[in-house]
Amino acid sequence: MRVKVSRKANFNAAHRLYRPDWSHEKNDAVFGKCNNPNFHGHNYDLIVSVEGPINQETGFVMDLKVLKDLIKAHVEDTLDHKNLNTDVPEFKNLNPTAENIAVVIWNKLRPHIDKTHTLEVVLYETPRNFVTYSG
């Protein structure tokens, strides 16, 4: 039997969507307001889920306190109140779209989750716009 457990978190960050190899006009056409040269911010909501068998000794799939601490150390402490384009090394050459942010978060957490468990990241950029990444 496999069960999925989830932890919700949030962080606030600024970013700009653009490609330096494109003209200003093309960046504006593709990314619109998100191409603001002065950046713009979001209040991101994050749901991290781990699925696996229930440990017969503890009754847990994963201790949610451990998951909470992993999210704090590897996501909140590295992304919260940051400019993703300038402050986060993973985005030096990677456009910080919601899709790419979700993949970066998954990659930060995956090494710390039991390999027999699946990991899923759901990132809400706005209450109506969200992405899901499961590896």
N, C-alpha and C positions, 0 to 999 in steps of 0.2 A: 504494500500500500504506500502510495506517495501522496504527500500533503504539501501544499504551498503556504508558506508564511510570508508576511509582508510587513515592511516598515515604511512609514511616510516621513519625509523630511522636506526641508525647503532651504533655498539660498537665493540671494539677490546678486545679480551680476549685470554688467554692461557689456555690450559687444557692438560690432559693426560687421555687416555682411557685405563683402566686396572681394573682388579679385584684382590684385595689383597689375596683372597682365592685361586687364581689360580697360577700355576707355571709361571716363566718367559717365558718358552717355549710356554705354552698355550696362555698367553697374547699376545706374539708376533705372534702366528699363527692366532689368532682371530682379533687383533687390528692393526697389522703391524706397520707402521711408527707412527701411533697415540699412540702407547705405549711407546714413547720416555720418558725415566725416567727424562729427563731435560725439559719435556713439549714441546709444540709447540703452535703456535697461529693462529688465524683466524680474518679476518675483517668481522664480521657478519653484514648482512643486515636484517632488520626486517620490516615486514609490519603487522600492527595491524589494523584489520577491525572490525567495529561495525555495526550491521544491526538492523534496527528497523523502526517504523513508523516515518514519518516526523511530527515534532511538528508544529501544525498549527499556533501557536503564533510566533515562531522564524524562522520557515522554515528549521530547522536543525533536523537531526537524532540525532546528538551529536555535540556540539561545538568542532571543531577540535583543537582549542587552549587548551581546557580542556584535550583532548586526548593527545596532545603534552606534556603538563605538567605532566600528569600521566606517560607517557612513560619515560620522563626524570627522575622523582622521583623514580619510582619503577623498572626501567630496566637499563637505562643508568648510573644513579648514583650508582647502586649496582653491575653492571657487567662490565662496561667499564674499560679497563686497569687493569683487575683483573686476578689472577690465579684462575680459577673456582674451582679447586680441593682444594685449600688451603685457599682462601679468602672469599668464598661464602658458608654460613652455609647450604644452601639447598643441596649442593653437598658433604657434609661431608661423607655421606654413599650412595651417588647416583652417578653413572657413568655419567659424563657430556657429553653425546652424544648429537647430535643436537636434537634428539627426546625428550630427558629429559630436555634440555634447553628450548625448546618451551613450554613444559608443565609447567615448573617452571615460565616462563614469564606469561603464561595464568593465572596461580594461583595467581601471584602477582597483576595482573590487574583486574581480575574478581570481587573482592569485591567493586571496584570503578566504575563499569559500571552498569547502570540501569538494573535490573533483567529482564525487558521485552525485552531487546536487546540481540542479540547473539554476541559473541566475537570470533574472529578467529585470530590466530597468524601464520604467515608464516615466517620461519627463514631460511635464506640462509647462509650456512656455507662456500660455495664457489659459484661462479656464476652459476655453473651447479648442485650443490647439495643443496636441500632444503627440509624442512619438513613443514607440515601444521597440526595445532592442533585447534580443535573447541570445545573441552570440551566433 
